[in-house]
Amino acid sequence: MNPKKGNAGKWLAYGIVGIGALIMLAPFYFMFVFATHSRTSIFSAPPPVYFSSNLVRNIDILVSTIPFWRNLGWSLYVALASTALTLLFCSMAGYAFAMFEFRFKNILFVLVMGTMLLPQFMNMIPTFMIMDALGWINEPRALYVPGAASAFGIFLMRQFIGSSVPRELVEAARMDGCGEIGIYVRIVLPLLGPAIGTLGLITFIASWNNFIMPLIVMRSPDMYTVPLALRSLQSPVDTQWGALMAGSAIATLPLIVLFVFSSRQLISGLTAGAVK
């Protein structure tokens, strides 16, 4: 193979990846830039491409228009609760599907996987009716309890446990008299680090960005999560775009920090078992 052709192909690949990265990062960059400009400046021609000094003013407008810090706290609470419950129920269900033999096991697993094919919008009306019957409308638990045992989480845990936890180790623990809860806590959980990190990160981000469920079950602006609260800033006659961009930038920062410190864990979990 000609080395020059090999280098040209490599630099072409780098160029395509670089252009793709710039296209994906541009909306985030302009969100942070617009957060520091006034509404008039944002819609000027050409639009601003550098940071300005209007960030404090935009944040003042934001917190005086909506209870933003309270909404941010609810988002954090719901995301943490959703992540904790999902990790608990999905890891236990994955352990059961991977290590136990029981009647209708395969049929039940197929039914669980089948729920992944249903469009999310089909669940809107039934979910609202169930939450209303339980008296959970305008309650944060209506946001994290319904999705605590997700089909994707059960599938991920079942596959990881089946490929990474030796069945002989579980059988040896049973022969030594260890109960199933003890096996799950002392043997299985310590081996699930990459899978727990991956599922936890995916669940936290999905819950943090969730807009549909809060729109269905939340009624009071004080109980809104951040996506719904920021949407309430938009109006057909008067939208404070600088404040909206400032709120969006503040709400994005926790996800950026989380991804920076956990990206290696995410890649490790997604590729676990792919290379033998």
C-alpha positions in Angstrom: 0.0 0.0 0.0 1.3 3.5 -0.9 2.2 5.4 2.3 1.1 8.7 0.8 -2.3 7.3 -0.1 -2.6 5.9 3.5 -1.8 9.3 5.0 -4.2 11.1 2.6 -7.0 8.8 3.7 -6.2 9.3 7.4 -6.2 13.1 7.0 -9.5 12.9 5.1 -11.0 10.9 7.9 -9.7 13.4 10.4 -11.2 16.3 8.4 -14.6 14.6 8.2 -14.6 13.9 11.9 -13.5 17.4 12.7 -16.2 19.0 10.5 -18.8 16.7 12.1 -17.6 17.7 15.6 -17.8 21.4 14.8 -21.4 21.0 13.4 -22.5 19.2 16.6 -20.7 21.7 19.0 -21.9 24.9 17.2 -25.4 24.9 18.9 -23.8 24.6 22.3 -21.3 27.3 21.7 -23.9 29.8 20.4 -26.2 28.9 23.4 -23.4 30.0 25.8 -22.6 33.1 23.6 -26.3 34.2 23.4 -26.6 33.8 27.2 -24.3 36.8 27.5 -26.2 39.0 25.1 -29.4 41.0 25.2 -32.4 40.0 23.1 -31.8 42.9 20.7 -28.2 41.9 20.2 -29.1 38.2 19.6 -31.3 39.1 16.6 -28.9 41.6 15.2 -27.3 41.0 11.7 -24.8 39.4 11.7 -25.5 37.5 14.9 -22.9 37.8 17.7 -20.2 35.1 17.7 -18.3 36.3 20.8 -19.2 36.6 24.5 -20.6 39.8 25.9 -21.4 41.2 29.4 -25.2 40.8 29.7 -25.1 37.4 31.5 -26.0 38.8 35.0 -28.9 40.8 33.6 -30.2 37.7 31.8 -30.0 35.6 35.0 -31.8 38.4 36.9 -34.6 38.3 34.3 -34.7 34.5 34.5 -35.0 34.1 38.2 -37.5 37.0 38.5 -39.8 35.4 35.8 -39.8 31.8 37.0 -38.7 30.0 40.2 -35.6 28.7 38.3 -33.5 27.5 41.3 -36.4 25.6 42.7 -37.1 24.1 39.2 -33.4 23.1 39.0 -33.6 21.5 42.5 -36.6 19.4 41.4 -34.8 18.3 38.2 -31.8 17.2 40.3 -34.1 15.3 42.8 -36.1 13.6 40.1 -33.0 12.6 38.1 -31.2 11.2 41.2 -34.3 9.3 42.3 -34.9 8.0 38.8 -31.3 6.8 38.5 -31.3 5.1 41.9 -34.6 3.2 41.3 -33.7 2.2 37.8 -30.3 0.8 38.9 -31.9 -1.1 41.7 -34.9 -2.7 39.8 -33.1 -3.3 36.5 -30.0 -4.9 38.2 -32.3 -7.2 40.2 -34.4 -8.1 37.1 -31.3 -8.6 35.0 -29.9 -10.9 37.7 -33.1 -12.9 37.8 -33.3 -13.3 34.0 -29.6 -14.2 33.7 -29.2 -16.6 36.7 -32.6 -18.2 37.4 -34.6 -20.8 35.5 -38.3 -20.5 35.9 -41.5 -21.1 33.8 -42.2 -18.7 31.0 -38.9 -17.0 31.4 -38.2 -16.6 27.7 -41.8 -15.5 27.0 -41.7 -12.9 29.8 -38.3 -11.6 28.6 -39.7 -11.3 25.0 -42.7 -9.3 26.4 -40.4 -7.0 28.3 -38.3 -6.4 25.2 -41.4 -5.9 23.1 -42.3 -2.8 25.2 -39.2 -1.1 23.6 -41.1 -1.2 20.3 -44.0 0.9 21.6 -43.8 4.6 20.8 -43.4 6.8 23.8 -46.5 8.8 22.9 -48.7 5.7 23.2 -48.1 5.8 27.0 -49.2 9.4 27.6 -52.9 8.9 28.2 -52.6 5.6 30.2 -49.8 7.1 32.3 -51.9 10.2 33.0 -54.9 8.1 34.0 -52.9 5.9 36.3 -51.1 8.8 38.0 -54.5 10.6 38.4 -56.0 7.4 39.9 -53.1 7.2 42.4 -53.4 10.9 43.3 -49.9 11.6 42.1 -50.6 14.5 39.7 -48.2 17.3 40.5 -46.1 14.9 42.6 -42.4 14.3 41.7 -42.8 10.5 42.2 -45.0 10.5 39.1 -41.8 11.3 37.1 -39.5 8.6 38.5 -41.6 5.7 39.6 -43.3 4.7 36.2 -39.9 4.3 34.4 -38.0 2.6 37.3 -37.9 -0.8 35.5 -37.1 0.1 31.9 -36.8 -2.6 29.3 -33.5 -1.2 28.1 -32.0 -1.3 31.6 -33.2 -4.9 32.2 -31.8 -5.9 28.8 -28.4 -4.2 29.5 -28.1 -5.8 33.0 -29.2 -9.2 31.8 -26.6 -9.2 29.0 -23.8 -7.9 31.2 -24.5 -10.3 34.1 -24.8 -13.3 31.7 -21.4 -12.5 30.1 -19.4 -11.2 33.1 -20.7 -13.0 36.2 -19.5 -16.6 36.3 -22.5 -18.9 37.0 -20.1 -21.3 38.9 -19.3 -18.5 41.3 -23.0 -18.0 42.1 -23.6 -21.8 42.4 -20.6 -22.0 44.8 -22.0 -19.3 47.0 -25.4 -21.1 47.1 -23.7 -24.3 48.2 -21.9 -22.4 51.0 -25.3 -21.3 52.3 -25.4 -17.7 51.1 -28.9 -16.4 50.4 -30.0 -14.9 47.1 -30.0 -11.4 48.6 -26.5 -12.0 49.9 -25.3 -13.3 46.5 -26.8 -10.3 44.8 -25.3 -7.7 47.2 -21.9 -9.4 47.9 -21.0 -11.0 44.6 -23.1 -9.7 41.7 -23.3 -5.9 42.5 -19.5 -5.5 42.9 -19.0 -7.0 39.4 -21.5 -4.6 37.7 -19.4 -1.4 37.9 -19.3 -0.7 34.1 -22.9 -1.6 33.5 -24.1 0.4 36.5 -22.1 3.4 35.4 -23.4 3.2 31.9 -27.1 2.7 32.8 -26.8 5.4 35.5 -25.4 8.0 33.2 -28.0 7.2 30.5 -30.9 7.3 33.0 -29.7 10.5 34.6 -29.4 12.4 31.3 -32.8 11.0 30.0 -34.5 12.1 33.2 -32.8 15.5 33.3 -33.9 16.2 29.7 -37.3 14.7 30.0 -40.0 17.1 28.8 -43.0 15.0 28.0 -43.7 13.4 31.4 -43.5 16.7 33.4 -45.8 18.3 30.7 -48.4 15.5 31.4 -48.4 15.3 35.2 -47.1 18.6 36.5 -49.5 21.5 37.1 -47.9 24.0 39.3 -44.9 26.1 38.0 -43.2 25.6 41.3 -43.1 21.9 40.6 -41.8 22.1 37.1 -38.5 20.6 36.1 -36.1 22.7 34.2 -37.1 21.8 30.6 -40.7 22.6 31.3 -39.9 25.7 33.3 -37.7 27.1 30.4 -40.5 26.4 27.9 -42.8 28.5 30.0 -40.5 31.5 29.2 -41.6 31.4 25.6 -44.5 33.5 24.5 -46.0 34.5 21.1 -45.6 38.2 22.0 -42.6 38.5 24.3 -39.8 36.0 24.8 -36.7 36.9 26.8 -34.3 35.0 24.6 -31.2 36.0 26.6 -32.8 34.7 29.8 -33.9 31.6 28.0 -30.3 30.9 26.7 -28.9 31.7 30.2 -31.2 29.1 31.8 -30.4 26.6 29.1 -26.7 27.1 29.6 -26.9 26.7 33.4 -29.1 23.5 33.0 -26.5 22.1 30.5 -23.5 22.6 32.8 -24.2 19.6 35.1 -24.5 17.2 32.1 -21.3 18.5 30.6 -19.4 18.0 33.9 -21.0 14.5 34.4 -20.1 13.4 30.9 -16.5 14.7 31.2 -15.9 12.7 34.4 -17.8 9.5 33.3 -17.2 9.2 29.5 -14.6 6.5 30.1 -17.0 4.6 32.2 -19.7 4.9 29.6 -17.5 3.6 26.8 -16.2 0.8 29.0 -19.8 -0.3 29.8 -21.0 -0.1 26.2 -18.1 -2.1 24.8 -18.0 -4.7 27.7 -18.2 -8.1 26.2 -17.7 -6.9 22.6 -14.1 -8.0 22.5 -13.2 -11.4 23.8 
